[in-house]
Amino acid sequence: MIRNYPLTGHNSFGLDVMAAWACKIFDIRDLEKIIQSSVFTDEKHIILGGGSNCLFLDDYFEGLVLLIKNKGITIVEESGNSVIVSVAAGENWSDFVDSMVDRGYGGLENLSLIPGKVGAAPIQNIGAYGVELMDVFIGLQALDLHTRELVNFNREACEFGYRSSLFKTSDKDRYVILSIDVMLHKNHTPNISYGSVAKALQQKGITKPGISDVAQIVKEIRQAKLPDPAVLGNAGSFFKNPLVHNLVFQNLKNDYPELRGYPESYETTKISAAWLIEKAGWKGKRIGDAGVHTKQALVLVNHGKANGRDIYSLAMEIQQDVKNKFGVVLEPEVNFI
Ligand SMILES: Cc1cc2nc3c(=O)[nH]c(=O)nc-3n(C[C@H](O)[C@H](O)[C@H](O)COP(=O)(O)OP(=O)(O)OC[C@H]3O[C@@H](n4cnc5c(N)ncnc54)[C@H](O)[C@@H]3O)c2cc1C
C-alpha cells in the first residue's frame, strides 16, 4: 500500500493528480489481502487500468486506487480453426492484439492500438472500425467486491451494448476483472465493412486483405486522426454517438440534409456526435488549456495546464450547446472520478 501516490502517468489526460492511497495488484492474493485491510473498508476506492478512459475531476483523490498489474496470456483451447485465449486484466490491450495478429489469430485486428489494459475492455465493450469486444468475447473472471468471491461471467451475463456493459451501468465498480477469454480464428476473414478501412485497402490495391493488412491500416488511420496522449492529453472519444428516435433523426435530416444516420434498431438511429459538435462550432476551440481537437471534434484535449474541472466544464458547455441547437443530449463516454 502506497500513501500519496502520483497518478500523473496513470491518466491519459496528463492531469497532475494524486491519490491518498494506491495499491498495485499483481495477482489475486494481492487483491484478497487488500480488501481485508482497513484502508479498503474505510476509504472509497476505484479500479484503474491505464487511465485512458477516466477524467479525474479533482487534483487529489481522497481514496484508494487499485492499480491492475497482473500478467499472462494462455491458450486455453485449440480446436480446428478456433482458439480460445485467456488474457490477464493487467496486460496492455494493444500489445495483446499485436501478439494475436502476429500468431495469425484473427478477430481483434480492427481493435488495434486502442490504449489501456485488457481488464477495462469489457467495461465499455470497446469498439472500433466495425468490431466490438463482444464479437470475440467468451467470458471473464472477476472478484466480486460485495461478496468477496470469484465469479465467472459469460457473454450474456455482461449485458454488452454500445460502449456499455453491466460493469459500466448497474454494477459499476462492484467487480475487479481479473482476466478475459476471447475466441479467435486461424482462417479468419477480416471485417472490412467500415468505410475508411475499405477505402484505405482499395487505395493500397489490397483486394484480399489478411488480418495483418487490416491491423496495419487501422493503425495508420488511428495515427492520422487521433492525438497521441503522450503528446496531447486526451481520452479518445469524450461522448458516445447518440441513439435517437427515427423521428428525431428525420427532423434533423430535414434541417441538415448532409447528416448521416446509421439504423440501430427498429426505432432508433445512431448519429455522429462529432458531426453535432463540429456543426455547433466547437471543433478546434479552446477555453484556457482545455480544448476540442482540431482534427476530431469528439476528442477533448489538454493543451498543457488544464485541470479536470476545466475539461469537465468545457464538456458540459458543449453538451448544453448541442442540446440547445439540435435537441440531442450527448452522453459522456469517459468515466468521471
Ligand atoms: C487516443 C485514444 C483512443 C481511444 N480509442 C478508443 C476506441 O477506438 N474504442 C474504444 O472503445 N475506446 C477507445 N478509447 C478509450 C479507452 O482506451 C478504452 O476505454 C480502454 O478500454 C480503457 O482502458 P484503461 O485500462 O485505460 O481503462 P481506465 O481508464 O483505467 O478505466 C476505465 C474504466 O474501467 C474500469 N476498470 C479498469 N480496469 C478494470 C478492471 N480490471 N476491473 C474492473 N474495472 C476496471 C475503471 O474503474 C474505469 O471505470 C480511446 C482512448 C484514447 C486515449
The ligand as a MOL file (V3000), in Angstrom:
LIG
                    3D

  0  0  0     0  0            999 V3000
M  V30 BEGIN CTAB
M  V30 COUNTS 53 58 0 0 0
M  V30 BEGIN ATOM
M  V30 1 C -6.3470 8.0930 -28.0590 0
M  V30 2 C -7.4450 7.2170 -27.5240 0
M  V30 3 C -8.2050 6.4670 -28.4090 0
M  V30 4 C -9.2250 5.6300 -27.9270 0
M  V30 5 N -9.9310 4.8870 -28.8220 0
M  V30 6 C -10.9180 4.0770 -28.3920 0
M  V30 7 C -11.6580 3.2760 -29.3210 0
M  V30 8 O -11.4040 3.2700 -30.5170 0
M  V30 9 N -12.6530 2.4970 -28.8370 0
M  V30 10 C -12.9500 2.4350 -27.5020 0
M  V30 11 O -13.8800 1.7060 -27.1350 0
M  V30 12 N -12.2690 3.1790 -26.5940 0
M  V30 13 C -11.2500 3.9770 -27.0050 0
M  V30 14 N -10.5400 4.7450 -26.1070 0
M  V30 15 C -10.9010 4.7000 -24.6870 0
M  V30 16 C -10.0350 3.7050 -23.8540 0
M  V30 17 O -8.8160 3.4550 -24.4780 0
M  V30 18 C -10.7580 2.3740 -23.6290 0
M  V30 19 O -11.9930 2.5740 -22.9980 0
M  V30 20 C -9.9200 1.4140 -22.7650 0
M  V30 21 O -10.5530 0.1570 -22.6750 0
M  V30 22 C -9.6590 1.9510 -21.3640 0
M  V30 23 O -8.6690 1.1290 -20.7720 0
M  V30 24 P -7.9200 1.5940 -19.4620 0
M  V30 25 O -7.1830 0.4220 -18.9420 0
M  V30 26 O -7.1170 2.7970 -19.7350 0
M  V30 27 O -9.1440 1.9230 -18.5250 0
M  V30 28 P -9.2510 3.0100 -17.3210 0
M  V30 29 O -9.3450 4.3770 -17.9030 0
M  V30 30 O -8.1530 2.7240 -16.3660 0
M  V30 31 O -10.6230 2.5920 -16.7130 0
M  V30 32 C -11.8320 2.7710 -17.4320 0
M  V30 33 C -12.9740 2.2330 -16.5630 0
M  V30 34 O -12.8020 0.8320 -16.4020 0
M  V30 35 C -12.6970 0.4850 -15.0150 0
M  V30 36 N -11.7020 -0.5940 -14.9480 0
M  V30 37 C -10.4490 -0.5810 -15.4680 0
M  V30 38 N -9.8560 -1.7670 -15.2680 0
M  V30 39 C -10.7360 -2.5430 -14.5930 0
M  V30 40 C -10.6940 -3.8820 -14.0850 0
M  V30 41 N -9.6450 -4.6820 -14.2370 0
M  V30 42 N -11.8030 -4.3390 -13.4190 0
M  V30 43 C -12.8910 -3.5630 -13.2520 0
M  V30 44 N -12.9760 -2.3010 -13.7040 0
M  V30 45 C -11.9260 -1.7910 -14.3780 0
M  V30 46 C -12.2820 1.7680 -14.3270 0
M  V30 47 O -12.6760 1.7680 -12.9670 0
M  V30 48 C -12.9840 2.8190 -15.1630 0
M  V30 49 O -14.3390 2.9360 -14.7510 0
M  V30 50 C -9.5080 5.5780 -26.5470 0
M  V30 51 C -8.7320 6.3410 -25.6480 0
M  V30 52 C -7.7020 7.1410 -26.1390 0
M  V30 53 C -6.8710 7.9290 -25.1740 0
M  V30 END ATOM
M  V30 BEGIN BOND
M  V30 1 1 1 2
M  V30 2 1 2 3
M  V30 3 2 2 52
M  V30 4 2 3 4
M  V30 5 1 4 5
M  V30 6 1 4 50
M  V30 7 2 5 6
M  V30 8 1 6 7
M  V30 9 1 6 13
M  V30 10 2 7 8
M  V30 11 1 7 9
M  V30 12 1 9 10
M  V30 13 2 10 11
M  V30 14 1 10 12
M  V30 15 2 12 13
M  V30 16 1 13 14
M  V30 17 1 14 15
M  V30 18 1 14 50
M  V30 19 1 15 16
M  V30 20 1 16 17
M  V30 21 1 16 18
M  V30 22 1 18 19
M  V30 23 1 18 20
M  V30 24 1 20 21
M  V30 25 1 20 22
M  V30 26 1 22 23
M  V30 27 1 23 24
M  V30 28 2 24 25
M  V30 29 1 24 26
M  V30 30 1 24 27
M  V30 31 1 27 28
M  V30 32 2 28 29
M  V30 33 1 28 30
M  V30 34 1 28 31
M  V30 35 1 31 32
M  V30 36 1 32 33
M  V30 37 1 33 34
M  V30 38 1 33 48
M  V30 39 1 34 35
M  V30 40 1 35 36
M  V30 41 1 35 46
M  V30 42 1 36 37
M  V30 43 1 36 45
M  V30 44 2 37 38
M  V30 45 1 38 39
M  V30 46 1 39 40
M  V30 47 2 39 45
M  V30 48 1 40 41
M  V30 49 2 40 42
M  V30 50 1 42 43
M  V30 51 2 43 44
M  V30 52 1 44 45
M  V30 53 1 46 47
M  V30 54 1 46 48
M  V30 55 1 48 49
M  V30 56 2 50 51
M  V30 57 1 51 52
M  V30 58 1 52 53
M  V30 END BOND
M  V30 END CTAB
M  END
